[in-house]
């Protein structure tokens, strides 16, 4: 499963934060929706807005844990 989250700097702030993870309680599951939310954040005054793709497929999660445990 692939999910997307939106990062950026809110208006009048200096540090990047997670702007959107689950708008209206739903995960962002397509790049098209992520791009629309990115534009929405920019229109609200956020800067340096970026989309992060999170790969939650079983193989990717196993690789993350396998690489961390040594």
Residue pairs with C-beta under 8 A, 6 or more apart in sequence:
1 29
1 56
1 57
2 29
2 53
2 54
2 55
2 56
2 57
3 27
3 28
3 29
3 53
3 54
3 56
4 28
4 29
4 30
4 31
4 33
4 34
4 51
4 52
4 53
4 54
5 18
5 20
5 21
5 28
5 51
5 52
5 54
6 18
6 19
6 20
6 21
6 28
6 34
6 37
6 38
6 41
6 49
6 50
6 51
6 52
7 16
7 17
7 18
7 19
7 49
7 50
7 51
7 52
8 16
8 17
8 19
8 41
8 42
8 46
8 47
8 48
8 49
8 50
9 15
9 16
9 17
9 46
9 47
9 48
9 49
10 17
10 19
10 45
10 46
11 44
11 45
11 46
11 47
16 48
19 41
19 46
19 49
20 28
20 37
20 41
21 27
22 28
23 37
28 34
28 37
31 51
31 53
34 51
35 51
38 49
38 50
38 51
41 49
42 49
